Amino acid sequence: MGFALKMQGVDKEERARRVREAAKLLDLEEFLDRKPRNLSGGQRQRVAMGRAIVREPKVFCMDEPLSNLDAQLRVQTRTQIAELQRRLKITTVYVTHDQVEAMTMGDRVAVMRGGHMQQFASPTDLYDHPANVFVAGFIGSPAMNHLDGTLTPDGISVAGASVRPPDAIMRAAQGHGQLVVGIRPEHLSIGEGHLDVLVDLVEDLGSDFYVYGHRAEDTRATIIVRAGREHPRPGEAIKVKIDTSRMHLFDAGTGLRIGE
């Protein structure tokens, strides 16, 4: 961890002090006499962070630091990095393709596509107010449902059903004929409702169950619903109700969000 300091000409005592402080911060004190080959993947990851910490930077830049770790170690190290950043209070630019890492670690998240920023906001704002169809589909697991919609005098025609969202949403939609209607799985419910859906798959995650299905008229349009322990089985036909107050509307031409 002190090699970069040695190359910079930092004296031996100062190098030792910084290394000890970084090792204590990263819980590496008992491993300081080990060679890299005798360290675990997580320990090596912390050593890499230690090399940056001892240089006392004003900004940390991390590019996919957890990509080579297994799932369990990735979660553990993610927590350690987030805690370390809070303790050091050093601005950190963190690059990742994993939306879970971005949402759990970032105070502000920039969503990029093709070298262009799509939205820069807090994790909550990204989830609740996505700026366009791309952000809406990228943020959230499972992804947001996207259905074709059309503005009508009585409301919005979506996936063959007519729904009437709150007046604020209707006012925002005026002037936009063709729409993309976004609905997150938790804002759909099984029972008497708007959509006829055939169940293809039920995903059991222990605490949650996700029902994947499609409309009988359109097998290409997947619809995902978060369900409870009492859920339908593959092959069953169900009714799905839309929480119209939680609908997201996007212009079908531009892909941009309509309304707040």
Contacts in CASP RR format, 6 or more apart in sequence:
PFRMAT RR
TARGET T0000
AUTHOR 0000-0000-0000
METHOD contacts of the structure
MODEL  1
MGFALKMQGVDKEERARRVREAAKLLDLEEFLDRKPRNLSGGQRQRVAMG
RAIVREPKVFCMDEPLSNLDAQLRVQTRTQIAELQRRLKITTVYVTHDQV
EAMTMGDRVAVMRGGHMQQFASPTDLYDHPANVFVAGFIGSPAMNHLDGT
LTPDGISVAGASVRPPDAIMRAAQGHGQLVVGIRPEHLSIGEGHLDVLVD
LVEDLGSDFYVYGHRAEDTRATIIVRAGREHPRPGEAIKVKIDTSRMHLF
DAGTGLRIGE
1 19 0 8 1.000
1 22 0 8 1.000
1 23 0 8 1.000
1 47 0 8 1.000
1 50 0 8 1.000
1 51 0 8 1.000
1 54 0 8 1.000
2 15 0 8 1.000
2 18 0 8 1.000
2 19 0 8 1.000
2 51 0 8 1.000
2 54 0 8 1.000
3 51 0 8 1.000
4 51 0 8 1.000
4 54 0 8 1.000
4 55 0 8 1.000
5 14 0 8 1.000
5 15 0 8 1.000
5 18 0 8 1.000
5 54 0 8 1.000
5 55 0 8 1.000
6 15 0 8 1.000
10 18 0 8 1.000
15 54 0 8 1.000
18 53 0 8 1.000
18 54 0 8 1.000
18 56 0 8 1.000
19 32 0 8 1.000
19 54 0 8 1.000
20 29 0 8 1.000
21 54 0 8 1.000
22 28 0 8 1.000
22 50 0 8 1.000
22 53 0 8 1.000
22 54 0 8 1.000
23 29 0 8 1.000
23 31 0 8 1.000
23 32 0 8 1.000
23 50 0 8 1.000
25 53 0 8 1.000
25 84 0 8 1.000
25 87 0 8 1.000
25 88 0 8 1.000
26 46 0 8 1.000
26 47 0 8 1.000
26 49 0 8 1.000
26 50 0 8 1.000
26 53 0 8 1.000
26 80 0 8 1.000
26 84 0 8 1.000
27 46 0 8 1.000
28 43 0 8 1.000
28 46 0 8 1.000
28 47 0 8 1.000
28 50 0 8 1.000
31 39 0 8 1.000
31 43 0 8 1.000
36 44 0 8 1.000
36 47 0 8 1.000
39 47 0 8 1.000
41 69 0 8 1.000
41 73 0 8 1.000
42 69 0 8 1.000
42 73 0 8 1.000
42 76 0 8 1.000
42 77 0 8 1.000
45 65 0 8 1.000
45 66 0 8 1.000
45 69 0 8 1.000
45 77 0 8 1.000
46 77 0 8 1.000
46 80 0 8 1.000
48 65 0 8 1.000
49 65 0 8 1.000
49 81 0 8 1.000
49 84 0 8 1.000
52 60 0 8 1.000
53 88 0 8 1.000
57 90 0 8 1.000
58 90 0 8 1.000
58 91 0 8 1.000
59 90 0 8 1.000
59 91 0 8 1.000
59 92 0 8 1.000
59 93 0 8 1.000
60 85 0 8 1.000
60 90 0 8 1.000
60 91 0 8 1.000
60 92 0 8 1.000
60 93 0 8 1.000
60 94 0 8 1.000
61 92 0 8 1.000
61 93 0 8 1.000
61 95 0 8 1.000
62 81 0 8 1.000
62 92 0 8 1.000
62 93 0 8 1.000
62 94 0 8 1.000
62 95 0 8 1.000
63 95 0 8 1.000
64 95 0 8 1.000
64 96 0 8 1.000
64 97 0 8 1.000
65 77 0 8 1.000
65 81 0 8 1.000
65 94 0 8 1.000
66 74 0 8 1.000
66 77 0 8 1.000
66 78 0 8 1.000
66 96 0 8 1.000
66 98 0 8 1.000
66 101 0 8 1.000
69 77 0 8 1.000
78 101 0 8 1.000
78 104 0 8 1.000
78 105 0 8 1.000
81 94 0 8 1.000
81 105 0 8 1.000
82 104 0 8 1.000
82 105 0 8 1.000
85 92 0 8 1.000
85 105 0 8 1.000
94 101 0 8 1.000
94 102 0 8 1.000
94 105 0 8 1.000
94 106 0 8 1.000
96 102 0 8 1.000
99 138 0 8 1.000
99 139 0 8 1.000
99 140 0 8 1.000
99 141 0 8 1.000
100 141 0 8 1.000
102 109 0 8 1.000
102 123 0 8 1.000
103 109 0 8 1.000
103 123 0 8 1.000
103 126 0 8 1.000
103 127 0 8 1.000
103 139 0 8 1.000
103 140 0 8 1.000
104 123 0 8 1.000
106 123 0 8 1.000
107 122 0 8 1.000
108 120 0 8 1.000
108 121 0 8 1.000
108 122 0 8 1.000
109 120 0 8 1.000
109 121 0 8 1.000
109 122 0 8 1.000
109 123 0 8 1.000
109 126 0 8 1.000
110 117 0 8 1.000
110 119 0 8 1.000
110 120 0 8 1.000
111 117 0 8 1.000
111 118 0 8 1.000
111 119 0 8 1.000
111 120 0 8 1.000
111 126 0 8 1.000
111 134 0 8 1.000
111 135 0 8 1.000
111 138 0 8 1.000
111 139 0 8 1.000
112 118 0 8 1.000
113 134 0 8 1.000
118 131 0 8 1.000
118 132 0 8 1.000
118 134 0 8 1.000
118 135 0 8 1.000
119 126 0 8 1.000
119 130 0 8 1.000
119 131 0 8 1.000
119 132 0 8 1.000
119 135 0 8 1.000
121 129 0 8 1.000
121 131 0 8 1.000
126 135 0 8 1.000
126 139 0 8 1.000
127 139 0 8 1.000
127 140 0 8 1.000
129 257 0 8 1.000
129 260 0 8 1.000
130 136 0 8 1.000
130 137 0 8 1.000
130 139 0 8 1.000
130 144 0 8 1.000
130 248 0 8 1.000
130 257 0 8 1.000
131 256 0 8 1.000
131 257 0 8 1.000
132 250 0 8 1.000
132 254 0 8 1.000
132 255 0 8 1.000
132 256 0 8 1.000
132 257 0 8 1.000
133 146 0 8 1.000
133 180 0 8 1.000
133 250 0 8 1.000
133 255 0 8 1.000
134 255 0 8 1.000
136 144 0 8 1.000
136 146 0 8 1.000
136 182 0 8 1.000
136 248 0 8 1.000
136 250 0 8 1.000
136 257 0 8 1.000
137 143 0 8 1.000
137 144 0 8 1.000
137 146 0 8 1.000
140 184 0 8 1.000
142 185 0 8 1.000
142 210 0 8 1.000
142 224 0 8 1.000
143 224 0 8 1.000
144 182 0 8 1.000
144 183 0 8 1.000
144 184 0 8 1.000
144 185 0 8 1.000
144 248 0 8 1.000
145 182 0 8 1.000
145 183 0 8 1.000
145 184 0 8 1.000
145 185 0 8 1.000
145 188 0 8 1.000
145 222 0 8 1.000
145 223 0 8 1.000
145 224 0 8 1.000
146 180 0 8 1.000
146 181 0 8 1.000
146 182 0 8 1.000
147 158 0 8 1.000
147 159 0 8 1.000
147 180 0 8 1.000
147 181 0 8 1.000
147 182 0 8 1.000
147 183 0 8 1.000
147 221 0 8 1.000
147 223 0 8 1.000
148 158 0 8 1.000
148 159 0 8 1.000
148 178 0 8 1.000
148 179 0 8 1.000
148 180 0 8 1.000
148 181 0 8 1.000
148 252 0 8 1.000
149 156 0 8 1.000
149 157 0 8 1.000
149 158 0 8 1.000
149 159 0 8 1.000
149 178 0 8 1.000
149 179 0 8 1.000
149 180 0 8 1.000
149 181 0 8 1.000
149 252 0 8 1.000
150 156 0 8 1.000
150 157 0 8 1.000
150 158 0 8 1.000
150 177 0 8 1.000
150 178 0 8 1.000
150 179 0 8 1.000
151 173 0 8 1.000
151 174 0 8 1.000
151 175 0 8 1.000
151 176 0 8 1.000
151 177 0 8 1.000
151 179 0 8 1.000
152 162 0 8 1.000
154 162 0 8 1.000
154 164 0 8 1.000
155 162 0 8 1.000
155 163 0 8 1.000
155 164 0 8 1.000
155 165 0 8 1.000
155 170 0 8 1.000
156 162 0 8 1.000
156 163 0 8 1.000
156 164 0 8 1.000
156 165 0 8 1.000
156 170 0 8 1.000
156 173 0 8 1.000
156 179 0 8 1.000
156 181 0 8 1.000
156 247 0 8 1.000
156 249 0 8 1.000
158 179 0 8 1.000
158 181 0 8 1.000
158 194 0 8 1.000
158 242 0 8 1.000
159 181 0 8 1.000
159 194 0 8 1.000
159 195 0 8 1.000
159 215 0 8 1.000
159 218 0 8 1.000
159 221 0 8 1.000
159 223 0 8 1.000
160 195 0 8 1.000
160 215 0 8 1.000
160 217 0 8 1.000
161 194 0 8 1.000
161 195 0 8 1.000
161 242 0 8 1.000
162 194 0 8 1.000
163 194 0 8 1.000
163 242 0 8 1.000
163 244 0 8 1.000
163 247 0 8 1.000
164 170 0 8 1.000
164 244 0 8 1.000
165 244 0 8 1.000
165 245 0 8 1.000
165 247 0 8 1.000
166 244 0 8 1.000
166 245 0 8 1.000
169 244 0 8 1.000
169 247 0 8 1.000
169 249 0 8 1.000
169 259 0 8 1.000
172 249 0 8 1.000
172 258 0 8 1.000
172 259 0 8 1.000
172 260 0 8 1.000
173 179 0 8 1.000
173 249 0 8 1.000
173 258 0 8 1.000
176 249 0 8 1.000
176 251 0 8 1.000
176 252 0 8 1.000
176 258 0 8 1.000
177 252 0 8 1.000
178 251 0 8 1.000
178 252 0 8 1.000
178 253 0 8 1.000
179 249 0 8 1.000
179 250 0 8 1.000
179 251 0 8 1.000
179 252 0 8 1.000
179 258 0 8 1.000
180 249 0 8 1.000
180 250 0 8 1.000
180 251 0 8 1.000
180 252 0 8 1.000
180 255 0 8 1.000
181 247 0 8 1.000
181 248 0 8 1.000
181 249 0 8 1.000
181 250 0 8 1.000
182 247 0 8 1.000
182 248 0 8 1.000
182 249 0 8 1.000
182 250 0 8 1.000
183 242 0 8 1.000
183 243 0 8 1.000
183 246 0 8 1.000
183 247 0 8 1.000
183 248 0 8 1.000
184 246 0 8 1.000
185 210 0 8 1.000
185 224 0 8 1.000
185 225 0 8 1.000
185 226 0 8 1.000
186 226 0 8 1.000
187 242 0 8 1.000
187 243 0 8 1.000
187 246 0 8 1.000
187 247 0 8 1.000
188 223 0 8 1.000
188 224 0 8 1.000
188 225 0 8 1.000
188 226 0 8 1.000
188 240 0 8 1.000
188 241 0 8 1.000
188 242 0 8 1.000
188 243 0 8 1.000
189 225 0 8 1.000
189 240 0 8 1.000
189 241 0 8 1.000
189 243 0 8 1.000
190 211 0 8 1.000
190 225 0 8 1.000
190 227 0 8 1.000
190 231 0 8 1.000
190 232 0 8 1.000
190 238 0 8 1.000
190 239 0 8 1.000
190 240 0 8 1.000
190 241 0 8 1.000
191 238 0 8 1.000
191 239 0 8 1.000
191 240 0 8 1.000
191 241 0 8 1.000
192 239 0 8 1.000
192 241 0 8 1.000
193 239 0 8 1.000
193 240 0 8 1.000
193 241 0 8 1.000
193 242 0 8 1.000
194 239 0 8 1.000
194 240 0 8 1.000
194 241 0 8 1.000
194 242 0 8 1.000
195 215 0 8 1.000
195 223 0 8 1.000
195 239 0 8 1.000
195 240 0 8 1.000
195 241 0 8 1.000
195 242 0 8 1.000
196 215 0 8 1.000
196 216 0 8 1.000
196 237 0 8 1.000
196 238 0 8 1.000
196 239 0 8 1.000
196 240 0 8 1.000
197 213 0 8 1.000
197 214 0 8 1.000
197 215 0 8 1.000
197 216 0 8 1.000
197 223 0 8 1.000
197 225 0 8 1.000
197 237 0 8 1.000
197 238 0 8 1.000
197 239 0 8 1.000
197 240 0 8 1.000
198 213 0 8 1.000
198 214 0 8 1.000
198 215 0 8 1.000
198 216 0 8 1.000
198 235 0 8 1.000
198 236 0 8 1.000
198 237 0 8 1.000
198 238 0 8 1.000
199 211 0 8 1.000
199 212 0 8 1.000
199 213 0 8 1.000
199 232 0 8 1.000
199 233 0 8 1.000
199 234 0 8 1.000
199 235 0 8 1.000
199 236 0 8 1.000
199 237 0 8 1.000
199 238 0 8 1.000
200 212 0 8 1.000
200 213 0 8 1.000
200 214 0 8 1.000
200 222 0 8 1.000
200 234 0 8 1.000
200 235 0 8 1.000
201 211 0 8 1.000
201 212 0 8 1.000
201 213 0 8 1.000
201 234 0 8 1.000
202 209 0 8 1.000
202 210 0 8 1.000
202 211 0 8 1.000
202 212 0 8 1.000
202 227 0 8 1.000
202 231 0 8 1.000
202 232 0 8 1.000
202 233 0 8 1.000
202 234 0 8 1.000
203 209 0 8 1.000
203 210 0 8 1.000
203 211 0 8 1.000
203 212 0 8 1.000
208 226 0 8 1.000
208 228 0 8 1.000
209 226 0 8 1.000
209 227 0 8 1.000
209 228 0 8 1.000
209 229 0 8 1.000
209 231 0 8 1.000
210 224 0 8 1.000
210 225 0 8 1.000
210 226 0 8 1.000
210 227 0 8 1.000
211 224 0 8 1.000
211 225 0 8 1.000
211 226 0 8 1.000
211 227 0 8 1.000
211 231 0 8 1.000
211 232 0 8 1.000
211 238 0 8 1.000
212 222 0 8 1.000
212 223 0 8 1.000
212 224 0 8 1.000
213 222 0 8 1.000
213 223 0 8 1.000
213 224 0 8 1.000
214 220 0 8 1.000
214 221 0 8 1.000
214 222 0 8 1.000
214 223 0 8 1.000
215 221 0 8 1.000
215 223 0 8 1.000
216 237 0 8 1.000
223 240 0 8 1.000
225 240 0 8 1.000
232 238 0 8 1.000
248 257 0 8 1.000
249 257 0 8 1.000
249 258 0 8 1.000
249 259 0 8 1.000
250 256 0 8 1.000
250 257 0 8 1.000
250 258 0 8 1.000
251 258 0 8 1.000
END
